[in-house]
Amino acid sequence: MTGTEAEAALRAALARLGYRGPGIAVPDQVEDAEDWLFETLSGLTRTMVQEAEAATRRTTPRRFGKHRPTIDDNYSRQTWIEAHERLMGHLRRDWGARLHHHYREMLARYPLTPRERANARRLDLSCFGLREDD
C-alpha cells in the first residue's frame, strides 16, 4: 500500500464512521502504510468509543462543578474494549480480530475487577454506522 492508497483508505474509513473531526495528515514517508493506517484508525476509534462509554455512565453529584463521569461511575474497561473491537471490525474484519487478540493478552495480565465485570454493558454504536447485529 502506497502513501496515496493509505490516504484514500483513511478517508474512506473516516467517511464510513461518519467522522467529522479534524483531518488527519498522512506523513510523506510511511514505511508500512498498512500498519500506519491500522494504528492511526485504532487510536482514533479508541478515543471515539471511550467518549461514547463515558457518555453512558451514571454520574454522581459533585459538591462543586458539573456532574461528570468518573472511574467510580459504573466504569468498565470491558465496555469500551468490546466496542473498540466491534468498531475496528466494522472497518476491516482482520483489524477487529487483531484488537481482540491484543485485548485478550492485556486482560490476561491485567484482569477486569469484579466491579468492572458487573458494570460491563454493550454500547450502541449506531452513530458510527454499525447495526446492532454487526
N, CA, C and O atoms as a GROMACS GRO file, in nm:
protein
  536
    1MET      N    1   0.085  -0.118   0.000
    1MET     CA    2   0.000   0.000   0.000
    1MET      C    3   0.090   0.124   0.000
    1MET      O    4   0.180   0.136   0.082
    2THR      N    5   0.064   0.213  -0.092
    2THR     CA    6   0.141   0.337  -0.100
    2THR      C    7   0.081   0.441  -0.006
    2THR      O    8  -0.027   0.422   0.049
    3GLY      N    9   0.154   0.552   0.011
    3GLY     CA   10   0.102   0.662   0.092
    3GLY      C   11  -0.028   0.718   0.036
    3GLY      O   12  -0.118   0.753   0.112
    4THR      N   13  -0.038   0.726  -0.096
    4THR     CA   14  -0.160   0.774  -0.161
    4THR      C   15  -0.276   0.679  -0.135
    4THR      O   16  -0.388   0.722  -0.109
    5GLU      N   17  -0.249   0.548  -0.144
    5GLU     CA   18  -0.352   0.449  -0.115
    5GLU      C   19  -0.394   0.453   0.032
    5GLU      O   20  -0.512   0.437   0.064
    6ALA      N   21  -0.297   0.475   0.121
    6ALA     CA   22  -0.327   0.485   0.264
    6ALA      C   23  -0.416   0.606   0.291
    6ALA      O   24  -0.510   0.598   0.370
    7GLU      N   25  -0.386   0.716   0.224
    7GLU     CA   26  -0.468   0.836   0.242
    7GLU      C   27  -0.611   0.813   0.193
    7GLU      O   28  -0.706   0.855   0.258
    8ALA      N   29  -0.627   0.747   0.080
    8ALA     CA   30  -0.759   0.717   0.027
    8ALA      C   31  -0.834   0.621   0.121
    8ALA      O   32  -0.954   0.639   0.145
    9ALA      N   33  -0.764   0.520   0.173
    9ALA     CA   34  -0.825   0.424   0.265
    9ALA      C   35  -0.864   0.494   0.396
    9ALA      O   36  -0.969   0.464   0.453
   10LEU      N   37  -0.781   0.586   0.442
   10LEU     CA   38  -0.812   0.662   0.562
   10LEU      C   39  -0.938   0.745   0.543
   10LEU      O   40  -1.028   0.744   0.628
   11ARG      N   41  -0.945   0.816   0.431
   11ARG     CA   42  -1.064   0.898   0.403
   11ARG      C   43  -1.190   0.811   0.395
   11ARG      O   44  -1.295   0.848   0.447
   12ALA      N   45  -1.179   0.695   0.330
   12ALA     CA   46  -1.294   0.604   0.318
   12ALA      C   47  -1.338   0.553   0.456
   12ALA      O   48  -1.458   0.546   0.484
   13ALA      N   49  -1.242   0.517   0.541
   13ALA     CA   50  -1.275   0.466   0.675
   13ALA      C   51  -1.341   0.574   0.759
   13ALA      O   52  -1.439   0.548   0.828
   14LEU      N   53  -1.288   0.696   0.753
   14LEU     CA   54  -1.346   0.806   0.831
   14LEU      C   55  -1.488   0.836   0.783
   14LEU      O   56  -1.576   0.865   0.865
   15ALA      N   57  -1.510   0.830   0.653
   15ALA     CA   58  -1.644   0.852   0.599
   15ALA      C   59  -1.740   0.742   0.645
   15ALA      O   60  -1.855   0.769   0.678
   16ARG      N   61  -1.692   0.619   0.646
   16ARG     CA   62  -1.775   0.506   0.689
   16ARG      C   63  -1.819   0.521   0.834
   16ARG      O   64  -1.928   0.479   0.872
   17LEU      N   65  -1.732   0.581   0.916
   17LEU     CA   66  -1.764   0.603   1.058
   17LEU      C   67  -1.845   0.730   1.081
   17LEU      O   68  -1.893   0.755   1.192
   18GLY      N   69  -1.860   0.811   0.978
   18GLY     CA   70  -1.930   0.938   0.994
   18GLY      C   71  -1.848   1.038   1.072
   18GLY      O   72  -1.902   1.128   1.136
   19TYR      N   73  -1.715   1.024   1.066
   19TYR     CA   74  -1.624   1.110   1.142
   19TYR      C   75  -1.624   1.250   1.084
   19TYR      O   76  -1.607   1.270   0.964
   20ARG      N   77  -1.644   1.348   1.173
   20ARG     CA   78  -1.648   1.486   1.130
   20ARG      C   79  -1.547   1.572   1.205
   20ARG      O   80  -1.561   1.694   1.214
   21GLY      N   81  -1.446   1.507   1.259
   21GLY     CA   82  -1.342   1.578   1.334
   21GLY      C   83  -1.239   1.638   1.242
   21GLY      O   84  -1.257   1.643   1.121
   22PRO      N   85  -1.130   1.684   1.301
   22PRO     CA   86  -1.023   1.741   1.219
   22PRO      C   87  -0.961   1.636   1.127
   22PRO      O   88  -0.961   1.517   1.157
   23GLY      N   89  -0.909   1.682   1.016
   23GLY     CA   90  -0.845   1.592   0.921
   23GLY      C   91  -0.718   1.532   0.979
   23GLY      O   92  -0.659   1.586   1.073
   24ILE      N   93  -0.678   1.421   0.924
   24ILE     CA   94  -0.557   1.353   0.968
   24ILE      C   95  -0.462   1.350   0.849
   24ILE      O   96  -0.496   1.301   0.742
   25ALA      N   97  -0.344   1.403   0.870
   25ALA     CA   98  -0.246   1.410   0.761
   25ALA      C   99  -0.167   1.280   0.753
   25ALA      O  100  -0.128   1.222   0.854
   26VAL      N  101  -0.145   1.237   0.632
   26VAL     CA  102  -0.061   1.120   0.608
   26VAL      C  103   0.082   1.169   0.590
   26VAL      O  104   0.108   1.256   0.508
   27PRO      N  105   0.176   1.114   0.667
   27PRO     CA  106   0.316   1.156   0.651
   27PRO      C  107   0.366   1.128   0.509
   27PRO      O  108   0.318   1.037   0.441
   28ASP      N  109   0.462   1.209   0.465
   28ASP     CA  110   0.520   1.188   0.332
   28ASP      C  111   0.588   1.052   0.322
   28ASP      O  112   0.576   0.984   0.220
   29GLN      N  113   0.659   1.014   0.426
   29GLN     CA  114   0.730   0.886   0.428
   29GLN      C  115   0.664   0.792   0.528
   29GLN      O  116   0.667   0.818   0.648
   30VAL      N  117   0.604   0.686   0.480
   30VAL     CA  118   0.543   0.584   0.565
   30VAL      C  119   0.608   0.451   0.528
   30VAL      O  120   0.592   0.403   0.416
   31GLU      N  121   0.680   0.393   0.623
   31GLU     CA  122   0.748   0.266   0.594
   31GLU      C  123   0.648   0.154   0.567
   31GLU      O  124   0.659   0.082   0.468
   32ASP      N  125   0.551   0.140   0.655
   32ASP     CA  126   0.449   0.036   0.641
   32ASP      C  127   0.313   0.104   0.645
   32ASP      O  128   0.255   0.122   0.752
   33ALA      N  129   0.263   0.140   0.529
   33ALA     CA  130   0.138   0.217   0.521
   33ALA      C  131   0.021   0.140   0.581
   33ALA      O  132  -0.067   0.200   0.643
   34GLU      N  133   0.020   0.009   0.564
   34GLU     CA  134  -0.088  -0.075   0.620
   34GLU      C  135  -0.090  -0.066   0.772
   34GLU      O  136  -0.195  -0.047   0.832
   35ASP      N  137   0.027  -0.080   0.833
   35ASP     CA  138   0.036  -0.072   0.979
   35ASP      C  139   0.006   0.070   1.027
   35ASP      O  140  -0.060   0.087   1.129
   36TRP      N  141   0.054   0.170   0.955
   36TRP     CA  142   0.026   0.309   0.991
   36TRP      C  143  -0.125   0.334   0.991
   36TRP      O  144  -0.178   0.398   1.081
   37LEU      N  145  -0.194   0.282   0.890
   37LEU     CA  146  -0.338   0.300   0.879
   37LEU      C  147  -0.410   0.234   0.996
   37LEU      O  148  -0.499   0.294   1.057
   38PHE      N  149  -0.370   0.110   1.030
   38PHE     CA  150  -0.429   0.041   1.144
   38PHE      C  151  -0.407   0.120   1.272
   38PHE      O  152  -0.502   0.145   1.347
   39GLU      N  153  -0.284   0.159   1.300
   39GLU     CA  154  -0.252   0.230   1.424
   39GLU      C  155  -0.325   0.364   1.433
   39GLU      O  156  -0.374   0.401   1.539
   40THR      N  157  -0.332   0.436   1.322
   40THR     CA  158  -0.400   0.566   1.320
   40THR      C  159  -0.548   0.549   1.349
   40THR      O  160  -0.604   0.619   1.433
   41LEU      N  161  -0.611   0.456   1.278
   41LEU     CA  162  -0.755   0.435   1.298
   41LEU      C  163  -0.785   0.372   1.433
   41LEU      O  164  -0.889   0.400   1.493
   42SER      N  165  -0.696   0.287   1.482
   42SER     CA  166  -0.715   0.227   1.613
   42SER      C  167  -0.714   0.334   1.723
   42SER      O  168  -0.798   0.333   1.812
   43GLY      N  169  -0.619   0.426   1.715
   43GLY     CA  170  -0.613   0.534   1.814
   43GLY      C  171  -0.736   0.624   1.808
   43GLY      O  172  -0.791   0.662   1.911
   44LEU      N  173  -0.778   0.657   1.687
   44LEU     CA  174  -0.895   0.743   1.671
   44LEU      C  175  -1.022   0.673   1.720
   44LEU      O  176  -1.102   0.734   1.791
   45THR      N  177  -1.041   0.548   1.681
   45THR     CA  178  -1.163   0.478   1.721
   45THR      C  179  -1.164   0.447   1.871
   45THR      O  180  -1.270   0.442   1.932
   46ARG      N  181  -1.047   0.428   1.929
   46ARG     CA  182  -1.042   0.407   2.075
   46ARG      C  183  -1.093   0.532   2.147
   46ARG      O  184  -1.171   0.523   2.241
   47THR      N  185  -1.049   0.648   2.102
   47THR     CA  186  -1.099   0.773   2.161
   47THR      C  187  -1.250   0.784   2.142
   47THR      O  188  -1.321   0.824   2.234
   48MET      N  189  -1.297   0.750   2.024
   48MET     CA  190  -1.440   0.759   1.995
   48MET      C  191  -1.522   0.670   2.089
   48MET      O  192  -1.623   0.715   2.144
   49VAL      N  193  -1.480   0.544   2.108
   49VAL     CA  194  -1.558   0.454   2.192
   49VAL      C  195  -1.543   0.489   2.340
   49VAL      O  196  -1.636   0.469   2.418
   50GLN      N  197  -1.427   0.540   2.380
   50GLN     CA  198  -1.411   0.580   2.520
   50GLN      C  199  -1.500   0.701   2.551
   50GLN      O  200  -1.555   0.710   2.661
   51GLU      N  201  -1.514   0.792   2.457
   51GLU     CA  202  -1.605   0.905   2.477
   51GLU      C  203  -1.750   0.857   2.480
   51GLU      O  204  -1.830   0.907   2.559
   52ALA      N  205  -1.784   0.762   2.394
   52ALA     CA  206  -1.919   0.706   2.394
   52ALA      C  207  -1.946   0.633   2.525
   52ALA      O  208  -2.056   0.643   2.580
   53GLU      N  209  -1.848   0.560   2.574
   53GLU     CA  210  -1.863   0.489   2.702
   53GLU      C  211  -1.884   0.588   2.816
   53GLU      O  212  -1.971   0.568   2.901
   54ALA      N  213  -1.805   0.694   2.819
   54ALA     CA  214  -1.818   0.794   2.927
   54ALA      C  215  -1.956   0.859   2.925
   54ALA      O  216  -2.011   0.892   3.030
   55ALA      N  217  -2.011   0.876   2.805
   55ALA     CA  218  -2.143   0.939   2.793
   55ALA      C  219  -2.255   0.850   2.848
   55ALA      O  220  -2.364   0.899   2.877
   56THR      N  221  -2.229   0.719   2.862
   56THR     CA  222  -2.332   0.628   2.911
   56THR      C  223  -2.325   0.606   3.062
   56THR      O  224  -2.413   0.541   3.119
   57ARG      N  225  -2.225   0.658   3.125
   57ARG     CA  226  -2.209   0.632   3.269
   57ARG      C  227  -2.306   0.713   3.352
   57ARG      O  228  -2.347   0.824   3.317
   58ARG      N  229  -2.343   0.653   3.464
   58ARG     CA  230  -2.418   0.729   3.564
   58ARG      C  231  -2.321   0.828   3.625
   58ARG      O  232  -2.204   0.797   3.644
   59THR      N  233  -2.369   0.944   3.656
   59THR     CA  234  -2.281   1.043   3.719
   59THR      C  235  -2.325   1.063   3.863
   59THR      O  236  -2.443   1.051   3.896
   60THR      N  237  -2.230   1.093   3.947
   60THR     CA  238  -2.262   1.120   4.086
   60THR      C  239  -2.250   1.270   4.110
   60THR      O  240  -2.164   1.336   4.052
   61PRO      N  241  -2.338   1.323   4.194
   61PRO     CA  242  -2.331   1.467   4.220
   61PRO      C  243  -2.198   1.504   4.282
   61PRO      O  244  -2.141   1.430   4.362
   62ARG      N  245  -2.150   1.619   4.243
   62ARG     CA  246  -2.027   1.672   4.300
   62ARG      C  247  -2.062   1.794   4.383
   62ARG      O  248  -2.162   1.862   4.358
   63ARG      N  249  -1.981   1.819   4.479
   63ARG     CA  250  -2.004   1.938   4.561
   63ARG      C  251  -1.989   2.064   4.479
   63ARG      O  252  -2.069   2.157   4.490
   64PHE      N  253  -1.886   2.068   4.397
   64PHE     CA  254  -1.858   2.186   4.316
   64PHE      C  255  -1.848   2.143   4.170
   64PHE      O  256  -1.798   2.035   4.140
   65GLY      N  257  -1.893   2.226   4.084
   65GLY     CA  258  -1.879   2.197   3.941
   65GLY      C  259  -1.991   2.111   3.886
   65GLY      O  260  -2.091   2.085   3.952
   66LYS      N  261  -1.969   2.069   3.764
   66LYS     CA  262  -2.069   1.993   3.690
   66LYS      C  263  -2.067   1.846   3.730
   66LYS      O  264  -1.969   1.794   3.784
   67HIS      N  265  -2.181   1.779   3.701
   67HIS     CA  266  -2.184   1.634   3.712
   67HIS      C  267  -2.108   1.581   3.592
   67HIS      O  268  -2.136   1.621   3.479
   68ARG      N  269  -2.015   1.494   3.614
   68ARG     CA  270  -1.944   1.434   3.502
   68ARG      C  271  -1.898   1.294   3.542
   68ARG      O  272  -1.880   1.265   3.660
   69PRO      N  273  -1.880   1.208   3.441
   69PRO     CA  274  -1.841   1.071   3.473
   69PRO      C  275  -1.702   1.064   3.536
   69PRO      O  276  -1.613   1.143   3.506
   70THR      N  277  -1.687   0.970   3.622
   70THR     CA  278  -1.557   0.938   3.681
   70THR      C  279  -1.540   0.788   3.676
   70THR      O  280  -1.634   0.715   3.641
   71ILE      N  281  -1.423   0.741   3.709
   71ILE     CA  282  -1.398   0.597   3.711
   71ILE      C  283  -1.495   0.525   3.804
   71ILE      O  284  -1.527   0.408   3.781
   72ASP      N  285  -1.542   0.590   3.907
   72ASP     CA  286  -1.633   0.525   4.002
   72ASP      C  287  -1.777   0.517   3.953
   72ASP      O  288  -1.859   0.450   4.016
   73ASP      N  289  -1.810   0.583   3.844
   73ASP     CA  290  -1.947   0.586   3.794
   73ASP      C  291  -1.971   0.473   3.695
   73ASP      O  292  -1.972   0.496   3.574
   74ASN      N  293  -1.991   0.354   3.743
   74ASN     CA  294  -2.014   0.229   3.669
   74ASN      C  295  -1.922   0.211   3.548
   74ASN      O  296  -1.966   0.171   3.440
   75TYR      N  297  -1.796   0.243   3.567
   75TYR     CA  298  -1.694   0.227   3.463
   75TYR      C  299  -1.658   0.080   3.445
   75TYR      O  300  -1.654   0.004   3.542
   76SER      N  301  -1.633   0.041   3.320
   76SER     CA  302  -1.582  -0.092   3.291
   76SER      C  303  -1.498  -0.085   3.164
   76SER      O  304  -1.545  -0.041   3.060
   77ARG      N  305  -1.374  -0.129   3.174
   77ARG     CA  306  -1.290  -0.138   3.054
   77ARG      C  307  -1.355  -0.228   2.951
   77ARG      O  308  -1.342  -0.206   2.831
   78GLN      N  309  -1.424  -0.333   2.999
   78GLN     CA  310  -1.486  -0.428   2.907
   78GLN      C  311  -1.584  -0.356   2.813
   78GLN      O  312  -1.597  -0.397   2.697
   79THR      N  313  -1.651  -0.254   2.859
   79THR     CA  314  -1.749  -0.183   2.776
   79THR      C  315  -1.681  -0.120   2.656
   79THR      O  316  -1.725  -0.141   2.542
   80TRP      N  317  -1.575  -0.043   2.678
   80TRP     CA  318  -1.514   0.023   2.562
   80TRP      C  319  -1.424  -0.072   2.483
   80TRP      O  320  -1.408  -0.054   2.362
   81ILE      N  321  -1.365  -0.174   2.547
   81ILE     CA  322  -1.284  -0.270   2.474
   81ILE      C  323  -1.369  -0.344   2.372
   81ILE      O  324  -1.331  -0.356   2.255
   82GLU      N  325  -1.483  -0.394   2.414
   82GLU     CA  326  -1.572  -0.467   2.324
   82GLU      C  327  -1.620  -0.377   2.211
   82GLU      O  328  -1.628  -0.420   2.096
   83ALA      N  329  -1.651  -0.252   2.244
   83ALA     CA  330  -1.695  -0.157   2.142
   83ALA      C  331  -1.582  -0.125   2.044
   83ALA      O  332  -1.606  -0.110   1.924
   84HIS      N  333  -1.462  -0.113   2.095
   84HIS     CA  334  -1.347  -0.084   2.010
   84HIS      C  335  -1.324  -0.198   1.911
   84HIS      O  336  -1.299  -0.174   1.793
   85GLU      N  337  -1.331  -0.322   1.959
   85GLU     CA  338  -1.316  -0.437   1.871
   85GLU      C  339  -1.424  -0.437   1.761
   85GLU      O  340  -1.394  -0.461   1.645
   86ARG      N  341  -1.548  -0.410   1.800
   86ARG     CA  342  -1.658  -0.408   1.701
   86ARG      C  343  -1.638  -0.297   1.599
   86ARG      O  344  -1.660  -0.318   1.480
   87LEU      N  345  -1.596  -0.178   1.645
   87LEU     CA  346  -1.581  -0.065   1.554
   87LEU      C  347  -1.467  -0.089   1.454
   87LEU      O  348  -1.483  -0.062   1.335
   88MET      N  349  -1.355  -0.141   1.501
   88MET     CA  350  -1.245  -0.170   1.409
   88MET      C  351  -1.281  -0.288   1.318
   88MET      O  352  -1.241  -0.291   1.202
   89GLY      N  353  -1.356  -0.385   1.370
   89GLY     CA  354  -1.402  -0.496   1.288
   89GLY      C  355  -1.501  -0.450   1.181
   89GLY      O  356  -1.511  -0.512   1.075
   90HIS      N  357  -1.572  -0.343   1.210
   90HIS     CA  358  -1.663  -0.283   1.112
   90HIS      C  359  -1.584  -0.227   0.994
   90HIS      O  360  -1.630  -0.232   0.880
   91LEU      N  361  -1.467  -0.174   1.022
   91LEU     CA  362  -1.383  -0.121   0.914
   91LEU      C  363  -1.317  -0.234   0.836
   91LEU      O  364  -1.316  -0.234   0.713
   92ARG      N  365  -1.260  -0.329   0.910
   92ARG     CA  366  -1.199  -0.446   0.848
   92ARG      C  367  -1.201  -0.560   0.949
   92ARG      O  368  -1.157  -0.544   1.063
   93ARG      N  369  -1.251  -0.673   0.907
   93ARG     CA  370  -1.264  -0.787   0.998
   93ARG      C  371  -1.131  -0.824   1.064
   93ARG      O  372  -1.128  -0.855   1.183
   94ASP      N  373  -1.022  -0.822   0.988
   94ASP     CA  374  -0.892  -0.861   1.046
   94ASP      C  375  -0.845  -0.759   1.150
   94ASP      O  376  -0.771  -0.796   1.241
   95TRP      N  377  -0.885  -0.634   1.138
   95TRP     CA  378  -0.848  -0.535   1.239
   95TRP      C  379  -0.921  -0.562   1.370
   95TRP      O  380  -0.862  -0.549   1.477
   96GLY      N  381  -1.047  -0.600   1.362
   96GLY     CA  382  -1.120  -0.637   1.483
   96GLY      C  383  -1.057  -0.757   1.550
   96GLY      O  384  -1.046  -0.761   1.672
   97ALA      N  385  -1.016  -0.856   1.471
   97ALA     CA  386  -0.951  -0.975   1.525
   97ALA      C  387  -0.816  -0.941   1.587
   97ALA      O  388  -0.779  -0.994   1.692
   98ARG      N  389  -0.743  -0.852   1.523
   98ARG     CA  390  -0.612  -0.809   1.575
   98ARG      C  391  -0.628  -0.742   1.711
   98ARG      O  392  -0.551  -0.769   1.804
   99LEU      N  393  -0.728  -0.656   1.724
   99LEU     CA  394  -0.753  -0.590   1.853
   99LEU      C  395  -0.801  -0.690   1.957
   99LEU      O  396  -0.761  -0.684   2.073
  100HIS      N  397  -0.887  -0.783   1.914
  100HIS     CA  398  -0.937  -0.885   2.007
  100HIS      C  399  -0.821  -0.961   2.069
  100HIS      O  400  -0.818  -0.982   2.190
  101HIS      N  401  -0.725  -1.002   1.988
  101HIS     CA  402  -0.607  -1.073   2.036
  101HIS      C  403  -0.527  -0.984   2.133
  101HIS      O  404  -0.485  -1.029   2.240
  102HIS      N  405  -0.506  -0.859   2.095
  102HIS     CA  406  -0.432  -0.765   2.180
  102HIS      C  407  -0.499  -0.749   2.316
  102HIS      O  408  -0.433  -0.756   2.420
  103TYR      N  409  -0.632  -0.728   2.316
  103TYR     CA  410  -0.701  -0.706   2.442
  103TYR      C  411  -0.708  -0.833   2.526
  103TYR      O  412  -0.706  -0.824   2.649
  104ARG      N  413  -0.715  -0.952   2.464
  104ARG     CA  414  -0.713  -1.076   2.542
  104ARG      C  415  -0.580  -1.088   2.616
  104ARG      O  416  -0.576  -1.128   2.732
  105GLU      N  417  -0.470  -1.054   2.548
  105GLU     CA  418  -0.339  -1.058   2.614
  105GLU      C  419  -0.332  -0.957   2.728
  105GLU      O  420  -0.281  -0.988   2.835
  106MET      N  421  -0.384  -0.836   2.704
  106MET     CA  422  -0.381  -0.733   2.808
  106MET      C  423  -0.465  -0.776   2.929
  106MET      O  424  -0.422  -0.759   3.043
  107LEU      N  425  -0.583  -0.831   2.904
  107LEU     CA  426  -0.670  -0.871   3.015
  107LEU      C  427  -0.616  -0.993   3.089
  107LEU      O  428  -0.648  -1.014   3.206
  108ALA      N  429  -0.534  -1.074   3.023
  108ALA     CA  430  -0.470  -1.186   3.093
  108ALA      C  431  -0.370  -1.132   3.195
  108ALA      O  432  -0.353  -1.190   3.303
  109ARG      N  433  -0.304  -1.022   3.161
  109ARG     CA  434  -0.208  -0.961   3.254
  109ARG      C  435  -0.275  -0.871   3.356
  109ARG      O  436  -0.234  -0.865   3.472
  110TYR      N  437  -0.379  -0.801   3.312
  110TYR     CA  438  -0.449  -0.704   3.398
  110TYR      C  439  -0.599  -0.733   3.392
  110TYR      O  440  -0.673  -0.664   3.322
  111PRO      N  441  -0.644  -0.836   3.466
  111PRO     CA  442  -0.784  -0.879   3.456
  111PRO      C  443  -0.882  -0.770   3.500
  111PRO      O  444  -0.848  -0.678   3.576
  112LEU      N  445  -1.003  -0.784   3.451
  112LEU     CA  446  -1.110  -0.694   3.494
  112LEU      C  447  -1.134  -0.716   3.643
  112LEU      O  448  -1.121  -0.828   3.693
  113THR      N  449  -1.169  -0.611   3.711
  113THR     CA  450  -1.204  -0.622   3.852
  113THR      C  451  -1.348  -0.675   3.861
  113THR      O  452  -1.422  -0.668   3.763
  114PRO      N  453  -1.387  -0.726   3.976
  114PRO     CA  454  -1.527  -0.769   3.990
  114PRO      C  455  -1.625  -0.655   3.960
  114PRO      O  456  -1.731  -0.677   3.901
  115ARG      N  457  -1.589  -0.535   3.999
  115ARG     CA  458  -1.675  -0.419   3.971
  115ARG      C  459  -1.686  -0.393   3.821
  115ARG      O  460  -1.795  -0.364   3.771
  116GLU      N  461  -1.574  -0.404   3.749
  116GLU     CA  462  -1.578  -0.385   3.603
  116GLU      C  463  -1.662  -0.492   3.535
  116GLU      O  464  -1.737  -0.463   3.442
  117ARG      N  465  -1.651  -0.616   3.582
  117ARG     CA  466  -1.735  -0.723   3.522
  117ARG      C  467  -1.882  -0.695   3.547
  117ARG      O  468  -1.965  -0.716   3.458
  118ALA      N  469  -1.916  -0.648   3.666
  118ALA     CA  470  -2.055  -0.618   3.698
  118ALA      C  471  -2.107  -0.498   3.619
  118ALA      O  472  -2.226  -0.492   3.586
  119ASN      N  473  -2.020  -0.403   3.589
  119ASN     CA  474  -2.060  -0.280   3.520
  119ASN      C  475  -2.054  -0.290   3.367
  119ASN      O  476  -2.090  -0.194   3.299
  120ALA      N  477  -2.009  -0.402   3.312
  120ALA     CA  478  -1.995  -0.414   3.166
  120ALA      C  479  -2.132  -0.402   3.099
  120ALA      O  480  -2.231  -0.455   3.147
  121ARG      N  481  -2.134  -0.331   2.989
  121ARG     CA  482  -2.256  -0.314   2.910
  121ARG      C  483  -2.217  -0.303   2.764
  121ARG      O  484  -2.100  -0.282   2.732
  122ARG      N  485  -2.313  -0.317   2.676
  122ARG     CA  486  -2.287  -0.311   2.532
  122ARG      C  487  -2.327  -0.172   2.483
  122ARG      O  488  -2.440  -0.128   2.502
  123LEU      N  489  -2.232  -0.104   2.420
  123LEU     CA  490  -2.258   0.030   2.369
  123LEU      C  491  -2.334   0.026   2.237
  123LEU      O  492  -2.312  -0.063   2.155
  124ASP      N  493  -2.422   0.121   2.219
  124ASP     CA  494  -2.490   0.142   2.092
  124ASP      C  495  -2.394   0.220   2.003
  124ASP      O  496  -2.360   0.334   2.033
  125LEU      N  497  -2.350   0.159   1.894
  125LEU     CA  498  -2.255   0.222   1.804
  125LEU      C  499  -2.321   0.263   1.672
  125LEU      O  500  -2.253   0.282   1.571
  126SER      N  501  -2.452   0.278   1.673
  126SER     CA  502  -2.523   0.314   1.551
  126SER      C  503  -2.482   0.451   1.499
  126SER      O  504  -2.493   0.476   1.379
  127CYS      N  505  -2.436   0.539   1.584
  127CYS     CA  506  -2.392   0.671   1.539
  127CYS      C  507  -2.265   0.662   1.454
  127CYS      O  508  -2.228   0.758   1.387
  128PHE      N  509  -2.198   0.545   1.459
  128PHE     CA  510  -2.078   0.523   1.377
  128PHE      C  511  -2.107   0.433   1.257
  128PHE      O  512  -2.015   0.387   1.189
  129GLY      N  513  -2.234   0.408   1.231
  129GLY     CA  514  -2.274   0.328   1.116
  129GLY      C  515  -2.286   0.179   1.141
  129GLY      O  516  -2.300   0.102   1.046
  130LEU      N  517  -2.279   0.136   1.265
  130LEU     CA  518  -2.293  -0.007   1.296
  130LEU      C  519  -2.437  -0.038   1.332
  130LEU      O  520  -2.503   0.037   1.403
  131ARG      N  521  -2.484  -0.152   1.280
  131ARG     CA  522  -2.614  -0.203   1.324
  131ARG      C  523  -2.590  -0.290   1.447
  131ARG      O  524  -2.476  -0.330   1.473
  132GLU      N  525  -2.693  -0.319   1.521
  132GLU     CA  526  -2.681  -0.398   1.643
  132GLU      C  527  -2.623  -0.536   1.617
  132GLU      O  528  -2.552  -0.591   1.702
  133ASP      N  529  -2.651  -0.594   1.500
  133ASP     CA  530  -2.602  -0.729   1.472
  133ASP      C  531  -2.462  -0.730   1.411
  133ASP      O  532  -2.410  -0.837   1.378
  134ASP      N  533  -2.398  -0.614   1.396
  134ASP     CA  534  -2.260  -0.607   1.345
  134ASP      C  535  -2.160  -0.641   1.453
  134ASP      O  536  -2.040  -0.640   1.429
   0.00000   0.00000   0.00000
